[in-house]
Amino acid sequence: MFSQIVFVDTVEAHLRLWPLTVSRPIAELRTGIWRIREKWAFHFPTIPMSWLTVGYLTDFFPLTPAKSSIMYIGGGVLPNAELVQDIRQLPSGESLWADNYLVAFHAPQLYRRAEEVREAASSRANSYNYPLIIRELTDIFSLNRTAIEADIAAIRQQRRSAVVTDKHTAIYAADNIFIEEGAVIKSAVLNAETGAIYIGKNAVVGEGSLIRGAFALCEGAQLNMGAIIRGDTTVGNHCKAGGEISNSVLTGYSNKAHEGFLGNSIIGEYCNLGAGTTASNMKNTMGYINLWNYASSQFAPSERRFGGLFLGDYSFTGIGTAFNTATVGGPAMNLFDAGLPPKFIPPFSWGTPARLQTYRFDEFIKTAARMKASKGQAWTTADVSLWENIFRQTTNYQIKSV
């Protein structure tokens, strides 16, 4: 057995998932109920875990030294029962690969660079047919149903569901619903015939909410009155959600509290979408979407017809904001006023769709601190240091003054 798990991010793999990974390693992305790291922690609860990520994040997500027997796991790899069993049996010095993506490598020593891990792992590589990997932004929502179902199944191994006691709430396929203690549900419709539903600890489902599975409402999160959830959606911990949401993931501590549509979208942490904010998730031509790719610094074609809004942490929109299909924005974006913004909104952008400029860093810090405080979280010197690093790291992408 190995003594430690280390999640590995190459620079390219990390860049491909910007802006969601600008401020975190890949393993800290949420899909389903849990973050990727938390999924692995369920299967290996006594094994220490750390990250081998890109340079500017290492002070905040450090690599923990270990003397020997380390299991390196690709940051975007989601566990399932078969892979977990194969990893338990993986001999020292051997590795598993899926289409040039490192799935796992059982190493006898600690490496301090992702390239060193890949080079060492390639000497005894085994091809492994494995589909559950977050490689692209769109994988986060496309794998969300599978992740929700797997996470609920794991939770059922540890504890039983609470019972919905509200007599005005309609339940369909009750055996496919898991309710944590402290959850509050009033006059809602929970239809789990199409997929499992999870309502987390101290989460609130407001009156008149219509929920179709698969769906996860994480700890402390809130659905406002009349919310319409069309399935395959996660509302992360301490988020507020309302309006109409379909096949999207709100990572955590963010607000999409009002009317407006969000589909096939990923929203980072500590974001606030103003009332009426709406994002298109399909082109009028019904053609395939093109999505901004930081790794290539250009729009990349895809074979997907659906893609909405991909928003990095601490991004804000004013009332009535509208987004084109497959818009990538932020982090640290503050957008207001009428008009359609570009489909790539650079980091630290501030202003109207017609006139964007670089956000003054001191003003961003003030807004970010207020947003974090609104969620009962303290803005610390470590936060300042992290975002100073991110500001420097994203300089080449920011809007240039003229």
ABEGO torsion letter per residue (X at the ends): XBABBBBBBBAAAAAAAOAAAAABBAAABBBEABBAAAAAAAABAABBBBBBBBAAAAAABBBBBBABGBBBBBAABBBBAAAAAAAAABBBGBBBBBGGBBABBBBABBBABAAAAAAAAAABBBBBBBABBBABAAAAAAAAAAAAAAAAAAAAAABBBBBBABAABBBBGAAABBBBBGBBBBGBBBBAAAEBBBBBBGBBBBBGBBBBOBBBBBBGBBBBBGBBBAEGBBBBBGBBBBEBBBGBBBAEGBBBABBEBBBGBBBBBGBBBBBGBBBBABBAAGBBBBBBBAAAGBBBBBABABBBBBBBBGBBBBBGBBBBBGBBBOBGBBBBEBEBBBABBBBGBBEBAABBBBBBAAAAAAAAAAAAAAAGBBBBAAAAAAAAAAAAAAAAABBBBX
